[in-house]
Amino acid sequence: MLSSLIFLLATPLVVQTLNNGVGRLPIMGYNGWNAFQCNVDEKLVLQTGSLMKSLGLIDVGYKQLNLDDCWAEKNRTSKGLLVPDFNKFPLGFNDLTSKLHKLGLNAGIYSDSGWFTCDGYPGSFQHEESDLEQFIGWGFNYLKYDNCAIPYDSITRTGIVGRYQRMADAISFFQMKNGGLPIIFSLCEWGWSQVWLWGKTMGQSWRITGDIAPNWDSLAAIIDTTSFISSHTDFFGHNDMDMKYIFSDYFCVDRGNGGLTFEEAKSHFTAWALNKSPLLIGTNLSAITPDILSILKNQEIIAINQDPVVGTAITPFRWGINPDWVSNQTSPAQYWSGQSQHGIVIMLLNTQNETAEMFFNLTESPWIRAGRQYSVRDLWSHTDNGTAVRSFTTTLPAHGVTALLLKDAGDEPAGIFPACSVWWHCTDQNGTHVGG
């Protein structure tokens, strides 16, 4: 009996990922909060949708256009229903979502697990079922669910898990009652209560940090957090690293204005995409420039994010500047790898403020086979760059990135010394140790 109890206590809890038919792959789309905050209306939403189509963003996979906060009237009706702001959306949401659907887009909406949203509009606490029915009735297929205006403990008698479970239960109940696909549920609880452990039982993505900011320090801190929990992402459940804060009017850091350099913008997109985060554009598309658009439309990077065969994200195999498994929010892990249907994905990230050479032995990645050589595809230059044997070296600008796809190209050449790629304990069959 005692031995059975010890076994049960030592057995880790297996958390089953919710698979209800939606959100198998990371969502790609647009959310205008970072660009416009509350200054959004029907005209701007439809203009953004039209730009997503004309700029070719829909064609490469960005098919979700989401409203954020501030879309509602401040008060509910006498029957407790939500009311869209008439001045912002005079034709109502059914008209809006119908027009977005005709453009080839899905539409998303925003609410909160508390009394109010973060900007003081009605939240969904104690109105979960009726609000959800309204959202779906208006034609929305996606719900971003925030974490402001938390009710007193004496009212909820639960923690953050329980408050999010209320809406998850409403979604499940609605699906059982009405059939069809459920709404996509995006938990925005800022990484509280280790959401990566339980978020996958309720929704399809979960924010892992506070809000992103348009500077390198913010990106580095988010990447650092991700480095310790990236293995929690898989099909139907994704760590959400927050909206992509890529501006068309980015400023160089050395001007003192903050913002992102072009190299930092590439690193931002690469880290988010290869970590299988949702890809939600957060820039003003009417002012976007060709170089930023080229980042957002990199189809070789997008193909990794949207891989239908491998759902897991890249993970660090070496931290680089820091000792492995040591957090440093200004200099996160630099050496990452993962699997894909077409080969091994490598991301090298220069976290330093100056140009740096980066080097790794291929078999530091657990996915590389010893004794084999690998062809090298650069996912940014879109070029095939020869064959790597045993190691790879590159030079990257400050805060720059390289993304590679390595494919097995056969046995490595004979006679390479040492006989093992990892020479520690490399041993001949006669028992002789072979040094490196």
Secondary structure by P-SEA (a helix, b strand, c coil): caaaaaaaaaccbbbbccccccccccbbbbbccccccccccaaaaaaaaaaaaaaccccccccbbbbcccccccccccccccccccccccccaaaaaaaaaaacbbbbbcccccccccccccccccaaaaaaaaaaaacccccccccccccccccccccaaaaaaaaaaaaaaaaaaccccccbbbbcccccccccccccccccbbbccccccccaaaaaaaaaaaaacccccccccccccccccccccccccccccccccaaaaaaaaaaaaaaccbbbbccccccccaaaaaaaaaaaaaaaaacccccbbbbbccccccccccccccccccbbbbcccccbbbbbbcccccbbbbbbcccccccccccbbbbbbcccccccccccccccccccccccbbbbbbcccccccccccccccccccccccccccccc
